[in-house]
Amino acid sequence: MAGVKRWINTAVWMLLAAALAATANFAQSCWRIHSINTRISDGSIESLSPLPRDPLARYAAGWQAERTQRHLDAIALYTDAQATTDPALAAQAWFALGNVYFRIGIVESRNYEATVAPTWENAQFDLARDAYRSALRIQPDLAGARYNLELLERLSPLRHLAGWRRNTDPIMLHVDKHNGWTSMQDDRKRGLP
């Protein structure tokens, strides 16, 4: 009987030690997330030296760089954030990367529109298209990426004269030569909900 009590006491203490270790690990993770969130809110995420290799921290630093109009830094950080095992974070990183390229492409198109031609299209639009398509391949129900891809196709200087229609691939858009208007099929995945 004494041996059984001793065995139960040992098991209880080991279970308590495992619970304390798990609690300490969880507290450390919460503290790390809290410190990153604090640095995001006050704008000092880039002051972490060196910036953690954690994809979430890289994504947060990229968001901060994009917010402060440092697009090249944002592109590098979002590209680093894509190397994650979490598919939702990878899709968000591709989506954010597409947004940066789209914003740069719009600014460059406006700068060159008066001097080159209104039909000039820069490579930033192609990079944005590829990034949005990559996000949709990872997470097909990402409404923001689908909406921005369709918006990009509508605003694209070379393609605004041609209509667009979908084929069987929900990510690719193909030219529809019948008129100059955008024609869309009813699709639950299209645009924002």
N, CA, C and O of each residue as an XYZ file, in Angstrom:
772
protein
N       0.817     -1.184      0.000
C       0.000      0.000      0.000
C       0.868      1.258      0.000
O       0.557      2.241     -0.673
N       1.965      1.211      0.769
C       2.854      2.358      0.837
C       3.555      2.588     -0.503
O       3.825      3.726     -0.888
N       3.844      1.487     -1.209
C       4.490      1.593     -2.518
C       3.583      2.253     -3.536
O       4.050      3.008     -4.389
N       2.285      1.973     -3.455
C       1.322      2.566     -4.382
C       1.183      4.058     -4.107
O       1.111      4.862     -5.036
N       1.145      4.433     -2.809
C       1.049      5.857     -2.461
C       2.292      6.607     -2.933
O       2.196      7.727     -3.434
N       3.436      5.996     -2.773
C       4.673      6.626     -3.207
C       4.675      6.809     -4.732
O       5.090      7.850     -5.240
N       4.206      5.785     -5.451
C       4.134      5.869     -6.902
C       3.158      6.967     -7.337
O       3.443      7.705     -8.280
N       2.010      7.081     -6.659
C       1.019      8.124     -6.974
C       1.592      9.496     -6.659
O       1.420     10.421     -7.453
N       2.269      9.659     -5.525
C       2.892     10.945     -5.188
C       3.925     11.348     -6.235
O       3.985     12.511     -6.636
N       4.731     10.400     -6.674
C       5.741     10.686     -7.686
C       5.080     11.097     -8.997
O       5.524     12.040     -9.652
N       4.026     10.393     -9.374
C       3.319     10.721    -10.620
C       2.680     12.102    -10.525
O       2.716     12.861    -11.494
N       2.101     12.441     -9.387
C       1.475     13.746     -9.210
C       2.530     14.850     -9.296
O       2.301     15.876     -9.936
N       3.678     14.646     -8.660
C       4.729     15.662     -8.701
C       5.296     15.821    -10.108
O       5.593     16.937    -10.533
N       5.448     14.714    -10.833
C       5.944     14.804    -12.203
C       4.921     15.508    -13.107
O       5.293     16.299    -13.974
N       3.649     15.218    -12.898
C       2.604     15.891    -13.657
C       2.574     17.382    -13.344
O       2.388     18.203    -14.243
N       2.756     17.734    -12.083
C       2.812     19.134    -11.684
C       4.029     19.830    -12.298
O       3.925     20.972    -12.746
N       5.166     19.163    -12.322
C       6.370     19.746    -12.923
C       6.177     19.947    -14.429
O       6.601     20.968    -14.971
N       5.546     18.990    -15.107
C       5.283     19.139    -16.542
C       4.314     20.290    -16.790
O       4.495     21.045    -17.746
N       3.308     20.440    -15.965
C       2.354     21.541    -16.114
C       3.040     22.883    -15.892
O       2.768     23.845    -16.610
N       3.936     22.956    -14.892
C       4.673     24.195    -14.646
C       5.599     24.534    -15.811
O       5.735     25.702    -16.176
N       6.230     23.529    -16.390
C       7.105     23.765    -17.544
C       6.295     24.256    -18.749
O       6.720     25.173    -19.452
N       5.140     23.651    -18.982
C       4.289     24.090    -20.084
C       3.783     25.508    -19.852
O       3.702     26.301    -20.790
N       3.442     25.831    -18.606
C       2.984     27.180    -18.273
C       4.099     28.197    -18.491
O       3.852     29.284    -19.012
N       5.323     27.851    -18.095
C       6.453     28.763    -18.295
C       6.723     28.984    -19.782
O       7.010     30.103    -20.206
N       6.632     27.914    -20.571
C       6.830     28.040    -22.010
C       5.749     28.917    -22.627
O       6.044     29.761    -23.473
N       4.503     28.726    -22.213
C       3.402     29.537    -22.719
C       3.572     30.994    -22.308
O       3.321     31.894    -23.109
N       3.993     31.238    -21.072
C       4.207     32.614    -20.608
C       5.321     33.288    -21.408
O       5.215     34.468    -21.745
N       6.382     32.551    -21.713
C       7.470     33.111    -22.506
C       6.983     33.464    -23.913
O       7.347     34.514    -24.441
N       6.175     32.613    -24.521
C       5.617     32.910    -25.847
C       4.710     34.128    -25.803
O       4.762     34.979    -26.690
N       3.877     34.212    -24.768
C       2.987     35.369    -24.628
C       3.792     36.651    -24.439
O       3.443     37.689    -25.002
N       4.859     36.588    -23.658
C       5.692     37.767    -23.443
C       6.372     38.206    -24.733
O       6.471     39.401    -25.011
N       6.843     37.237    -25.523
C       7.476     37.555    -26.802
C       6.467     38.209    -27.752
O       6.783     39.204    -28.405
N       5.278     37.663    -27.826
C       4.240     38.236    -28.683
C       3.856     39.625    -28.191
O       3.666     40.536    -28.997
N       3.740     39.794    -26.879
C       3.401     41.102    -26.320
C       4.483     42.136    -26.643
O       4.172     43.275    -26.989
N       5.747     41.739    -26.530
C       6.824     42.696    -26.821
C       6.843     43.069    -28.308
O       7.109     44.221    -28.651
N       6.565     42.106    -29.190
C       6.507     42.411    -30.622
C       5.320     43.325    -30.911
O       5.442     44.274    -31.686
N       4.168     43.043    -30.289
C       2.995     43.908    -30.493
C       3.241     45.322    -29.988
O       2.808     46.291    -30.612
N       3.935     45.445    -28.861
C       4.255     46.770    -28.339
C       5.171     47.509    -29.295
O       4.986     48.702    -29.535
N       6.153     46.816    -29.840
C       7.072     47.449    -30.797
C       6.370     47.817    -32.096
O       6.729     48.807    -32.735
N       5.373     47.033    -32.494
C       4.604     47.380    -33.690
C       3.807     48.647    -33.435
O       3.786     49.549    -34.272
N       3.149     48.720    -32.278
C       2.286     49.868    -32.008
C       3.068     51.162    -31.845
O       2.570     52.225    -32.217
N       4.273     51.104    -31.300
C       5.039     52.352    -31.159
C       5.997     52.590    -32.327
O       6.712     53.592    -32.340
N       6.022     51.675    -33.316
C       6.812     51.886    -34.525
C       8.281     51.543    -34.393
O       9.079     51.958    -35.232
N       8.661     50.808    -33.381
C      10.083     50.504    -33.193
C      10.408     49.032    -33.432
O      11.348     48.508    -32.835
N       9.648     48.357    -34.292
C       9.903     46.945    -34.545
C      11.251     46.734    -35.220
O      11.900     45.713    -34.993
N      11.681     47.682    -36.047
C      12.959     47.525    -36.728
C      14.146     47.741    -35.798
O      15.278     47.414    -36.154
N      13.898     48.289    -34.606
C      15.012     48.525    -33.687
C      15.482     47.251    -33.002
O      16.506     47.262    -32.319
N      14.756     46.159    -33.173
C      15.238     44.888    -32.653
C      16.500     44.521    -33.422
O      16.483     44.428    -34.650
N      17.559     44.320    -32.719
C      18.809     44.029    -33.393
C      19.407     42.757    -32.834
O      19.735     42.720    -31.648
N      19.559     41.751    -33.602
C      19.050     41.567    -34.953
C      17.562     41.222    -34.907
O      17.057     40.735    -33.895
N      16.880     41.477    -35.998
C      15.461     41.157    -36.100
C      15.308     39.641    -36.032
O      16.031     38.929    -36.730
N      14.393     39.127    -35.216
C      14.246     37.669    -35.096
C      13.930     37.013    -36.434
O      13.299     37.625    -37.296
N      14.359     35.792    -36.605
C      14.091     35.044    -37.838
C      12.648     34.538    -37.870
O      12.233     33.901    -38.838
N      11.905     34.814    -36.836
C      10.515     34.398    -36.759
C       9.730     35.041    -37.905
O       9.761     36.264    -38.042
N       9.028     34.259    -38.734
C       8.294     34.835    -39.863
C       7.231     35.850    -39.435
O       6.957     36.807    -40.160
N       6.642     35.647    -38.277
C       5.640     36.596    -37.805
C       6.270     37.948    -37.486
O       5.686     38.991    -37.781
N       7.453     37.935    -36.888
C       8.158     39.190    -36.608
C       8.592     39.857    -37.909
O       8.546     41.082    -38.023
N       9.009     39.066    -38.883
C       9.385     39.617    -40.191
C       8.174     40.245    -40.887
O       8.279     41.304    -41.506
N       7.028     39.576    -40.776
C       5.811     40.124    -41.362
C       5.440     41.442    -40.683
O       5.065     42.404    -41.353
N       5.546     41.484    -39.360
C       5.224     42.714    -38.623
C       6.176     43.845    -38.993
O       5.755     44.991    -39.153
N       7.452     43.525    -39.127
C       8.422     44.547    -39.520
C       8.155     45.021    -40.952
O       8.322     46.203    -41.254
N       7.743     44.111    -41.827
C       7.392     44.495    -43.189
C       6.177     45.398    -43.217
O       6.121     46.355    -43.990
N       5.204     45.093    -42.373
C       4.014     45.940    -42.291
C       4.388     47.341    -41.830
O       3.883     48.332    -42.359
N       5.273     47.421    -40.842
C       5.721     48.728    -40.337
C       6.501     49.478    -41.419
O       6.337     50.688    -41.577
N       7.342     48.766    -42.157
C       8.109     49.411    -43.230
C       7.180     49.902    -44.336
O       7.386     50.982    -44.891
N       6.166     49.117    -44.653
C       5.204     49.554    -45.678
C       4.430     50.778    -45.197
O       4.158     51.693    -45.974
N       4.084     50.788    -43.937
C       3.338     51.918    -43.362
C       4.140     53.207    -43.400
O       3.566     54.290    -43.518
N       5.466     53.104    -43.302
C       6.331     54.283    -43.320
C       6.915     54.547    -44.718
O       7.890     55.287    -44.855
N       6.312     53.937    -45.754
C       6.672     54.164    -47.146
C       8.081     53.694    -47.502
O       8.683     54.233    -48.430
N       8.612     52.722    -46.802
C       9.907     52.128    -47.151
C       9.618     50.808    -47.869
O       9.703     49.730    -47.282
N       9.278     50.923    -49.141
C       8.763     49.789    -49.887
C       9.814     48.706    -50.137
O       9.485     47.520    -50.111
N      11.044     49.080    -50.374
C      12.072     48.060    -50.625
C      12.325     47.217    -49.384
O      12.521     46.006    -49.488
N      12.324     47.852    -48.198
C      12.464     47.090    -46.961
C      11.265     46.183    -46.747
O      11.412     45.043    -46.306
N      10.079     46.687    -47.057
C       8.866     45.882    -46.902
C       8.894     44.666    -47.810
O       8.494     43.575    -47.405
N       9.367     44.848    -49.037
C       9.453     43.723    -49.974
C      10.396     42.654    -49.430
O      10.079     41.465    -49.468
N      11.547     43.074    -48.928
C      12.514     42.109    -48.387
C      11.952     41.382    -47.169
O      12.128     40.170    -47.036
N      11.283     42.103    -46.285
C      10.756     41.482    -45.068
C       9.574     40.562    -45.367
O       9.462     39.495    -44.763
N       8.698     40.953    -46.280
C       7.587     40.072    -46.649
C       8.093     38.815    -47.343
O       7.531     37.735    -47.163
N       9.151     38.953    -48.135
C       9.740     37.784    -48.777
C      10.313     36.837    -47.739
O      10.182     35.621    -47.872
N      10.951     37.381    -46.700
C      11.442     36.542    -45.602
C      10.292     35.877    -44.862
O      10.420     34.730    -44.433
N       9.177     36.570    -44.704
C       8.044     36.030    -43.952
C       7.359     34.885    -44.689
O       6.633     34.103    -44.076
N       7.582     34.779    -45.998
C       6.945     33.709    -46.754
C       7.534     32.344    -46.428
O       6.905     31.321    -46.697
N       8.716     32.317    -45.861
C       9.375     31.052    -45.530
C       8.868     30.550    -44.184
O       9.618     30.501    -43.210
N       7.610     30.182    -44.135
C       6.996     29.701    -42.913
C       6.237     28.417    -43.201
O       5.890     28.119    -44.344
N       5.989     27.669    -42.141
C       5.208     26.447    -42.293
C       3.723     26.711    -42.129
O       2.903     25.839    -42.416
N       3.365     27.910    -41.669
C       1.965     28.278    -41.488
C       1.406     28.785    -42.821
O       1.817     29.849    -43.284
N       0.481     28.051    -43.448
C      -0.015     28.485    -44.756
C      -0.786     29.802    -44.699
O      -0.752     30.567    -45.663
N      -1.471     30.086    -43.606
C      -2.219     31.345    -43.515
C      -1.262     32.535    -43.503
O      -1.520     33.544    -44.161
N      -0.163     32.426    -42.763
C       0.819     33.509    -42.730
C       1.518     33.655    -44.075
O       1.784     34.772    -44.519
N       1.816     32.540    -44.721
C       2.450     32.608    -46.043
C       1.524     33.281    -47.052
O       1.977     34.094    -47.858
N       0.242     32.953    -47.016
C      -0.718     33.590    -47.927
C      -0.829     35.082    -47.637
O      -0.894     35.891    -48.562
N      -0.851     35.450    -46.362
C      -0.921     36.871    -46.005
C       0.342     37.610    -46.445
O       0.275     38.760    -46.879
N       1.500     36.942    -46.330
C       2.751     37.575    -46.764
C       2.739     37.793    -48.279
O       3.160     38.848    -48.754
N       2.260     36.802    -49.041
C       2.156     36.977    -50.492
C       1.178     38.093    -50.824
O       1.437     38.903    -51.714
N       0.049     38.141    -50.110
C      -0.955     39.178    -50.343
C      -0.375     40.561    -50.058
O      -0.573     41.491    -50.840
N       0.340     40.702    -48.940
C       0.953     41.985    -48.587
C       2.028     42.368    -49.607
O       2.160     43.540    -49.961
N       2.785     41.392    -50.074
C       3.800     41.654    -51.096
C       3.142     42.143    -52.394
O       3.643     43.062    -53.043
N       2.030     41.529    -52.759
C       1.291     41.989    -53.934
C       0.791     43.411    -53.765
O       0.805     44.194    -54.715
N       0.344     43.755    -52.552
C      -0.119     45.120    -52.296
C       1.004     46.131    -52.466
O       0.794     47.210    -53.020
N       2.195     45.786    -51.993
C       3.337     46.703    -52.124
C       3.678     46.905    -53.604
O       3.860     48.036    -54.055
N       3.764     45.805    -54.350
C       4.067     45.924    -55.779
C       2.974     46.698    -56.510
O       3.273     47.501    -57.394
N       1.722     46.469    -56.154
C       0.599     47.173    -56.781
C       0.694     48.676    -56.511
O       0.495     49.486    -57.416
N       0.996     49.041    -55.270
C       1.122     50.456    -54.913
C       2.283     51.110    -55.666
O       2.148     52.223    -56.175
N       3.417     50.420    -55.735
C       4.564     50.953    -56.479
C       4.218     51.085    -57.960
O       4.573     52.080    -58.592
N       3.528     50.090    -58.515
C       3.148     50.127    -59.922
C       2.220     51.283    -60.242
O       2.359     51.920    -61.286
N       1.279     51.559    -59.361
C       0.370     52.686    -59.591
C       1.131     54.002    -59.573
O       0.911     54.861    -60.427
N       2.027     54.165    -58.602
C       2.800     55.403    -58.522
C       3.677     55.564    -59.757
O       3.737     56.651    -60.333
N       4.355     54.500    -60.170
C       5.203     54.589    -61.357
C       4.390     54.843    -62.620
O       4.836     55.579    -63.500
N       3.215     54.251    -62.723
C       2.371     54.494    -63.894
C       1.924     55.940    -63.957
O       1.887     56.535    -65.034
N       1.588     56.505    -62.819
C       1.189     57.908    -62.800
C       2.350     58.820    -63.162
O       2.153     59.840    -63.822
N       3.551     58.464    -62.740
C       4.717     59.280    -63.055
C       5.051     59.244    -64.545
O       5.462     60.258    -65.109
N       4.878     58.098    -65.180
C       5.256     57.945    -66.574
C       4.108     58.170    -67.540
O       4.331     58.231    -68.749
N       2.898     58.294    -67.047
C       1.745     58.397    -67.926
C       1.825     59.626    -68.828
O       1.477     59.556    -70.006
N       2.271     60.724    -68.292
C       2.321     61.957    -69.083
C       3.473     61.939    -70.083
O       3.360     62.530    -71.157
N       4.574     61.276    -69.753
C       5.746     61.334    -70.624
C       5.817     60.181    -71.614
O       6.196     60.398    -72.765
N       5.469     58.978    -71.214
C       5.642     57.831    -72.099
C       4.386     57.621    -72.941
O       4.374     57.914    -74.137
N       3.358     57.125    -72.324
C       2.080     56.895    -73.001
C       1.101     56.371    -71.970
O       1.514     55.762    -70.984
N      -0.169     56.590    -72.173
C      -1.134     56.076    -71.203
C      -1.253     54.558    -71.221
O      -1.865     53.980    -70.323
N      -0.683     53.902    -72.224
C      -0.766     52.445    -72.284
C       0.503     51.769    -71.755
O       0.684     50.565    -71.935
N       1.365     52.525    -71.114
C       2.602     51.947    -70.594
C       2.298     51.153    -69.336
O       1.568     51.621    -68.463
N       2.855     49.960    -69.243
C       2.680     49.137    -68.046
C       4.052     48.724    -67.542
O       4.910     48.307    -68.320
N       4.252     48.840    -66.248
C       5.552     48.499    -65.689
C       5.562     47.080    -65.134
O       4.525     46.425    -65.029
N       6.733     46.636    -64.790
C       6.902     45.270    -64.295
C       6.293     45.069    -62.915
O       6.048     43.932    -62.511
N       6.046     46.149    -62.187
C       5.477     46.021    -60.847
C       4.089     45.394    -60.893
O       3.712     44.659    -59.980
N       3.325     45.676    -61.944
C       1.998     45.069    -62.072
C       2.106     43.561    -62.261
O       1.308     42.802    -61.711
N       3.094     43.131    -63.041
C       3.287     41.686    -63.226
C       3.698     41.016    -61.914
O       3.232     39.922    -61.596
N       4.573     41.682    -61.155
C       4.975     41.124    -59.864
C       3.795     41.074    -58.903
O       3.653     40.110    -58.150
N       2.953     42.089    -58.919
C       1.756     42.089    -58.066
C       0.812     40.959    -58.463
O       0.269     40.265    -57.603
N       0.618     40.775    -59.772
C      -0.239     39.682    -60.261
C       0.276     38.336    -59.764
O      -0.489     37.512    -59.263
N       1.579     38.126    -59.910
C       2.165     36.854    -59.478
C       2.013     36.651    -57.969
O       1.740     35.540    -57.516
N       2.188     37.717    -57.198
C       2.060     37.596    -55.745
C       0.617     37.287    -55.340
O       0.388     36.449    -54.468
N      -0.347     37.950    -55.958
C      -1.749     37.667    -55.646
C      -2.121     36.235    -56.027
O      -2.831     35.554    -55.287
N      -1.641     35.787    -57.179
C      -1.923     34.415    -57.606
C      -1.288     33.399    -56.665
O      -1.875     32.354    -56.384
N      -0.088     33.707    -56.178
C       0.557     32.800    -55.223
C      -0.231     32.742    -53.919
O      -0.382     31.670    -53.332
N      -0.732     33.882    -53.464
C      -1.556     33.894    -52.252
C      -2.822     33.079    -52.450
O      -3.251     32.364    -51.545
N      -3.425     33.184    -53.637
C      -4.657     32.438    -53.902
C      -4.406     30.950    -54.091
O      -5.299     30.141    -53.836
N      -3.225     30.575    -54.527
C      -2.906     29.148    -54.625
C      -2.764     28.534    -53.236
O      -3.115     27.373    -53.026
N      -2.251     29.314    -52.295
C      -2.097     28.811    -50.928
C      -3.429     28.825    -50.195
O      -3.786     27.861    -49.518
N      -4.164     29.931    -50.336
C      -5.432     30.090    -49.629
C      -6.480     30.609    -50.625
O      -6.631     31.822    -50.771
N      -7.202     29.716    -51.310
C      -8.125     30.137    -52.371
C      -9.272     31.028    -51.897
O      -9.858     31.742    -52.710
N      -9.600     31.007    -50.633
C     -10.716     31.826    -50.151
C     -10.267     33.172    -49.585
O     -11.015     33.806    -48.840
N      -9.069     33.613    -49.923
C      -8.567     34.912    -49.474
C      -9.212     36.004    -50.333
O      -8.741     36.316    -51.427
N     -10.285     36.568    -49.815
C     -11.113     37.494    -50.588
C     -10.349     38.756    -50.990
O     -10.541     39.264    -52.095
N      -9.494     39.265    -50.117
C      -8.745     40.475    -50.428
C      -7.815     40.295    -51.612
O      -7.692     41.194    -52.444
N      -7.162     39.154    -51.699
C      -6.258     38.893    -52.822
C      -7.041     38.755    -54.118
O      -6.615     39.257    -55.158
N      -8.184     38.077    -54.063
C      -9.007     37.931    -55.266
C      -9.537     39.290    -55.721
O      -9.534     39.596    -56.914
N      -9.982     40.085    -54.789
C     -10.497     41.417    -55.116
C      -9.400     42.284    -55.731
O      -9.622     42.940    -56.748
N      -8.208     42.286    -55.110
C      -7.115     43.112    -55.619
C      -6.616     42.619    -56.974
O      -6.199     43.425    -57.807
N      -6.652     41.306    -57.205
C      -6.257     40.788    -58.515
C      -7.227     41.277    -59.588
O      -6.799     41.688    -60.667
N      -8.506     41.237    -59.306
C      -9.476     41.738    -60.284
C      -9.350     43.246    -60.456
O      -9.477     43.752    -61.571
N      -9.102     43.966    -59.372
C      -8.905     45.405    -59.464
C      -7.663     45.735    -60.286
O      -7.677     46.667    -61.090
N      -6.604     44.980    -60.087
C      -5.376     45.165    -60.868
C      -5.642     44.946    -62.353
O      -5.148     45.696    -63.195
N      -6.417     43.925    -62.668
C      -6.718     43.667    -64.076
C      -7.562     44.794    -64.671
O      -7.423     45.120    -65.850
N      -8.418     45.376    -63.874
C      -9.242     46.475    -64.374
C      -8.434     47.759    -64.537
O      -8.660     48.515    -65.481
N      -7.497     48.011    -63.630
C      -6.721     49.245    -63.670
C      -5.464     49.153    -64.518
O      -4.806     50.164    -64.760
N      -5.130     47.980    -64.961
C      -3.922     47.780    -65.739
C      -3.971     48.604    -67.014
O      -4.930     48.487    -67.777
N      -2.964     49.436    -67.270
C      -3.001     50.316    -68.448
C      -3.111     49.579    -69.773
O      -3.801     50.054    -70.675
N      -2.458     48.446    -69.918
C      -2.510     47.725    -71.186
C      -3.790     46.919    -71.347
O      -4.169     46.566    -72.463
N      -4.451     46.629    -70.241
C      -5.590     45.728    -70.324
C      -6.925     46.404    -70.060
O      -7.960     45.738    -70.052
N      -6.921     47.698    -69.846
C      -8.199     48.332    -69.532
C      -9.107     48.483    -70.741
O     -10.291     48.782    -70.592
N      -8.566     48.278    -71.940
C      -9.391     48.364    -73.135
C     -10.036     47.030    -73.495
O     -10.993     46.985    -74.268
N      -9.515     45.958    -72.938
C     -10.034     44.633    -73.250
C     -10.912     44.141    -72.107
O     -10.658     44.459    -70.945
N     -11.928     43.379    -72.425
C     -12.747     42.767    -71.381
C     -12.032     41.561    -70.813
O     -11.091     41.053    -71.423
N     -12.463     41.095    -69.656
C     -11.834     39.946    -69.018
C     -12.910     38.973    -68.591
O     -13.988     39.360    -68.140
N     -12.595     37.709    -68.743
C     -13.527     36.686    -68.293
C     -12.722     35.583    -67.619
O     -11.508     35.480    -67.800
N     -13.392     34.793    -66.869
C     -12.742     33.684    -66.176
C     -12.787     32.423    -67.034
O     -13.701     32.233    -67.836
N     -11.801     31.583    -66.853
C     -11.871     30.257    -67.438
C     -12.066     29.272    -66.289
O     -12.554     29.656    -65.227
N     -11.699     28.035    -66.480
C     -11.920     27.048    -65.428
C     -10.958     27.221    -64.259
O     -11.260     26.778    -63.151
N      -9.816     27.847    -64.476
C      -8.868     28.110    -63.402
C      -9.318     29.380    -62.678
O      -9.341     30.446    -63.292
N      -9.674     29.302    -61.399
C     -10.219     30.479    -60.721
C      -9.180     31.554    -60.435
O      -9.538     32.633    -59.961
N      -7.910     31.295    -60.707
C      -6.881     32.272    -60.413
C      -6.496     33.062    -61.662
O      -6.174     34.246    -61.564
N      -6.523     32.443    -62.805
C      -6.087     33.094    -64.032
C      -7.259     33.829    -64.685
O      -8.394     33.353    -64.652
N      -6.984     34.963    -65.265
C      -7.967     35.731    -66.014
C      -7.526     35.769    -67.471
O      -6.336     35.912    -67.753
N      -8.462     35.644    -68.392
C      -8.139     35.628    -69.808
C      -8.920     36.708    -70.528
O     -10.017     37.083    -70.115
N      -8.336     37.205    -71.614
C      -8.945     38.280    -72.382
C     -10.208     37.772    -73.064
O     -10.235     36.678    -73.629
N     -11.245     38.586    -73.000
C     -12.480     38.314    -73.709
C     -12.615     39.411    -74.758
O     -12.790     40.577    -74.406
N     -12.537     39.060    -76.035
C     -12.454     40.043    -77.108
C     -13.809     40.607    -77.524
O     -13.858     41.450    -78.421
N     -14.910     40.178    -76.910
C     -16.203     40.595    -77.438
C     -16.547     42.048    -77.159
O     -17.288     42.647    -77.939
N     -16.050     42.636    -76.096
C     -16.317     44.049    -75.848
C     -15.243     44.616    -74.930
O     -14.330     43.901    -74.515
N     -15.352     45.871    -74.622
C     -14.347     46.523    -73.792
C     -14.690     46.555    -72.320
O     -13.961     47.157    -71.532
N     -15.782     45.920    -71.931
C     -16.194     45.967    -70.533
C     -15.770     44.704    -69.817
O     -15.611     43.644    -70.424
N     -15.592     44.834    -68.537
C     -15.252     43.675    -67.738
C     -16.517     42.867    -67.509
O     -17.519     43.397    -67.030
N     -16.476     41.620    -67.842
C     -17.620     40.748    -67.596
C     -17.181     39.678    -66.620
O     -16.146     39.036    -66.796
N     -17.986     39.498    -65.588
C     -17.643     38.532    -64.559
C     -18.771     37.532    -64.400
O     -19.947     37.871    -64.535
N     -18.403     36.322    -64.117
C     -19.394     35.313    -63.814
C     -19.723     35.393    -62.336
O     -18.924     35.873    -61.532
N     -20.894     34.922    -61.992
C     -21.224     34.849    -60.569
C     -20.365     33.764    -59.951
O     -20.358     32.618    -60.402
N     -19.651     34.143    -58.924
C     -18.722     33.219    -58.277
C     -18.654     33.600    -56.817
O     -18.453     34.770    -56.489
N     -18.816     32.640    -55.945
C     -18.805     32.955    -54.521
C     -17.419     33.356    -54.040
O     -17.287     33.962    -52.977
N     -16.381     33.027    -54.806
C     -15.022     33.375    -54.401
C     -14.625     34.766    -54.855
O     -13.577     35.260    -54.439
N     -15.423     35.419    -55.695
C     -15.048     36.690    -56.286
C     -15.221     37.818    -55.300
O     -16.261     37.915    -54.649
N     -14.225     38.671    -55.174
C     -14.342     39.906    -54.425
C     -14.531     39.731    -52.946
O     -14.357     38.642    -52.401
N     -14.887     40.806    -52.313
C     -15.123     40.790    -50.882
C     -16.505     40.258    -50.583
O     -17.412     40.421    -51.399
N     -16.695     39.623    -49.433
C     -18.018     39.068    -49.104
C     -19.018     40.168    -48.837
O     -20.181     39.888    -48.545
